[in-house]
Amino acid sequence: MPVYEWVGRTPTGETQKGVMEAPDERLVKIKLSRLKITPVKIKPKSQGLFSGLKRGGKVKPKELVVFTRQLATMLDAGLSLVQALESLAIQQKNPYFREVLTKIKNAIEEGSPLAEALRQYPKIFDNFYYHMVSAGEASGNLDETLARLATYMEKSLALKAKVKKAMIYPIVIIAVTTIVLGIIMVFVIPSFEKMFADMGQALPLPTMIVISVSRFVKKYFLAFVIGLVISIFLLKRYYRTERGRLHIDTLLLKLPLFGNLFRKVAVARFARTLGTLISSGVSIIEALRIAAKTAGNVVVERAINDIRKGIQEGQSIAEPLAQSGIFPHMVIQMVSVGESTGVLEKMLHKVADFFEEEVDLVVDSLAQLIEPVLIVFLGTVIGGIIVSLYLPIFKMGEIVGGG
């Protein structure tokens, strides 16, 4: 179907532009008039060399959050679902996402529920998204459910950003340190070694150690790089196995400094997911099943599945939660109070808010702790190498001075 680029004005005088699939320009004008947009310019879009690649496209998490928030706002303002989807498809800059939204709109026009239409694209709308929308349609509060879903996704993205912030700085420093040390060992020290050989003097022990390390690194540098690449590849393959995920995820939770961070992130994600699903009308058993799949850590996932089995056997949530050994005592108390007072979802949201703030504090503490440690380490190693290289020169200066 032809694609048209258009420019139009809204009733408030604001200029908007976008692209639309339609058989001809007349239908583009009709669709724009339905959206209360006065067309100013409509022209066929040029088909570039790579125009057919959109089917293999991707939808970024941020694009999905913006779409969800806009759809909730439009439905709350009184637009029909078809009108809202058509408008969002027209304004969508991602050609692949625009095509998906158009197909979803067409499916709804043919009588399909929104949740079922979304389920055809699991790479964009995951199981959590589907169940939230399904619960919203069943309760008749789709706009409120979508707004709640958008808030959840925004907080989830913010939590991921905090974890990345905690990890990026030390990784960058370690990478820079490795590169600097590699350059020194492979290129700088051999030059000094040649100069020391011409001096014909016995070298101090620190200098001999540095030169020996340099020879080793230079000789096996390529083998080291290849071994590192193979090790990373094998580690990824191992992590894809059930046993590998269990071992590595268990290790991550026990890491010094970072283990506490990962545990707090897992608790915050569990509480936020479970609270959002319950408040949207999803049953507790189904909510726990979805929360387990979105845990991000197989150890936490197994603990949540054990909680679900305990509830199916007649236990309260707090009992198997305490037996898991993963969740702090404060979480168990809050959940217990929420169950007994009938406000479990509110308590879960409070738990999520608390642990997200804890993640903020841990990230800031890690940054303050890691920065001086890495700087001292880098200074000590490079400073030690430089001193070791200059020791023979100082010794030769003493000999010349004494002579």
C-alpha positions, 0 to 999 in steps of 0.5 A: 500500500502507498505511504504518504507524508503529510503536514496539517494543523490541529484546531489549536493551530499547532502544526503536526506532520507524519506518514500514513498508509492509504490507497490514495490522497483522498483517503489520507484527507478523510482519515486526517479530518476524523482526527480533527487535523486540517491537511496542509500538504500531502505527498507520496513518500519516496521509497528508499533502497532500504524501505523494505527492512522495517519488518525486521525492526525493533521497538525501544522500551522508551517508545513503548512507554511513551505509546502506553502513556499517550494511549491512556491519555487519549482514552481518558479524554474520550477518544475511541480505541480505534481513533487513539490507535490510528492517531498514534500510528500516524504520529509514530516515527518508528516505521516498524512500530507504526506498521504494528499499531496499524495492524492492531487497529485493523484487528480491533476494527474486525472485532478483536479485543485489544489484549488479543491483538497485542498478544500477536506481537510478544516481542513488543508486548510481553506477558505482563503487558498482555495480562494488564491490558486484559484485566483493564478490558475485563474491568472496564477501566482500560485507561486507568490500567494503561496509566498504571502500566505506563507508571510501572514501566517508567519506574522499571526503566528508572531502576534499570538506569540506576543499576547501569549507573552503578556498573558503568563507572567501575567497568570504564575505569577497569577497561582504561586501566587495562588498556594503559597497562597493556600499552606500557607492558607491550611498547614502553617497557621493552624500550627501557629493557633495551636501554638497560641492556646497553648499560651493562649493569645488574638490575634491581629486583623490582625492575627485573620483575616488571621486565619479566611480566612485560616479556610474558604479556608481550609473548602471550598477548594474542593468546590472552585476547583469544582466551578472553573472547572464548571465555566470555562466549562459553560463559554466555553459553553456560548462562543459557543453561538452567544450571548455569543461570542458577550458579551465576545468579546465586553468585551475583547475589553473594558478590561483595558490594554489588550483591546487596544492590542486586538483591534490593533491585530484585525485591523492588521489582517483585513488589512493584510488579506484584502490586501493579498486577493485583491493583489491576485485578489480576488474581494473586496466583497469576500475578505471582506467576508473572512476577516470577518470570519478570524477576530477572534472577533465577534464585528470586524466580524460584523463591516466588514460585515456591510462594505461589505453591504455598498459597495454592496449598492454603498458606498466606503470602507472608509464610512462604515469603519468610521461608524463602530466605531472599526477602528482608524481614521488613518486606515480610512484615509489610506483606503480612500487615497488607494481607490482614488489612486488605490493602496488600497492593498498597503495601507492595507499592510502599515496599517498592518505593522504599527499596527503590530509594535504597537502590539510590543510596546503594548506587551513590555509596558504591560510586563514593567507595569505588572511585577512590579505591580504583584511583588508588589502585591505578596510581599504585600500579602505574606508579610502581611500574614507573619507579621500577623502571627508573631505579636503574637510572637512579642507581647509575646516577649514584655510581657516576656521582660517586666516581 
